[in-house]
Amino acid sequence: MSEPEFEMHIRLSREQTKCLRDWAGTIAAAHFEADCEPPGYCLQVSTGSGYPSCVEAISGSSRLDLGDIDVMLVEVD
């Protein structure tokens, strides 16, 4: 019998998603205004036993703490 396979699902709330989009939009607009290409961003997810999972967005030296998130392991067929 083979081992079950899993996917990791990471979910941001509607409020977190809006906050992320607004933050990234502001950064992109500033770069367009300066005639530069927008840098994009990285999402850093932290998870472990004993504390809730959380996420932070990073773009250059700018950081946005999005707080606690849902991280689930879902068994797939």
C-alpha positions as CSV (number, residue, x, y, z in Angstrom):
1,M,0.0,0.0,0.0
2,S,1.4,3.4,-1.0
3,E,1.8,6.4,1.3
4,P,-0.9,9.0,1.0
5,E,-0.1,12.2,-0.9
6,F,-0.9,15.6,0.3
7,E,-1.2,19.2,-0.9
8,M,-0.6,22.2,1.3
9,H,-3.3,24.8,1.1
10,I,-2.5,28.3,2.4
11,R,-5.4,30.6,2.8
12,L,-5.5,34.3,3.4
13,S,-8.7,35.9,4.5
14,R,-10.5,38.4,2.3
15,E,-9.2,41.3,4.5
16,Q,-5.7,40.0,4.2
17,T,-6.0,39.6,0.5
18,K,-7.3,43.2,0.1
19,C,-4.5,44.5,2.3
20,L,-1.9,42.7,0.2
21,R,-3.3,43.9,-3.1
22,D,-3.5,47.5,-1.8
23,W,0.1,47.4,-0.5
24,A,1.4,45.8,-3.7
25,G,-0.6,48.3,-5.8
26,T,1.0,51.2,-4.0
27,I,4.5,49.9,-4.6
28,A,3.7,49.2,-8.3
29,A,2.2,52.6,-8.8
30,A,5.3,54.3,-7.3
31,H,7.6,52.4,-9.6
32,F,5.5,53.2,-12.7
33,E,5.5,56.8,-11.7
34,A,9.3,56.7,-11.5
35,D,9.4,55.0,-14.9
36,C,10.7,51.8,-13.3
37,E,9.6,48.2,-13.6
38,P,7.7,47.1,-10.4
39,P,9.6,44.7,-8.3
40,G,6.9,42.2,-7.3
41,Y,6.9,40.7,-3.8
42,C,7.6,37.5,-1.9
43,L,5.3,35.8,0.6
44,Q,7.1,34.4,3.6
45,V,5.0,31.8,5.5
46,S,6.1,30.7,9.0
47,T,4.5,27.6,10.5
48,G,5.4,25.2,13.3
49,S,4.1,23.6,16.5
50,G,3.2,25.8,19.4
51,Y,2.3,28.9,17.5
52,P,-0.1,29.9,14.7
53,S,1.0,30.0,11.1
54,C,1.6,33.5,9.8
55,V,2.6,35.3,6.6
56,E,4.6,38.4,5.7
57,A,4.9,40.1,2.3
58,I,8.3,41.4,1.3
59,S,9.2,43.8,-1.5
60,G,12.7,45.2,-1.3
61,S,13.0,46.8,2.1
62,S,9.2,47.1,2.5
63,R,7.5,44.5,4.6
64,L,3.8,43.9,5.4
65,D,2.8,41.6,8.3
66,L,-0.5,39.9,7.3
67,G,-0.9,38.1,10.6
68,D,-2.2,34.6,11.2
69,I,-3.3,32.4,8.3
70,D,-4.9,29.0,7.7
71,V,-2.4,26.3,6.6
72,M,-3.9,22.8,5.9
73,L,-2.6,19.6,4.6
74,V,-5.2,18.0,2.3
75,E,-4.9,14.4,1.2
76,V,-5.2,14.0,-2.5
77,D,-6.1,10.9,-4.6
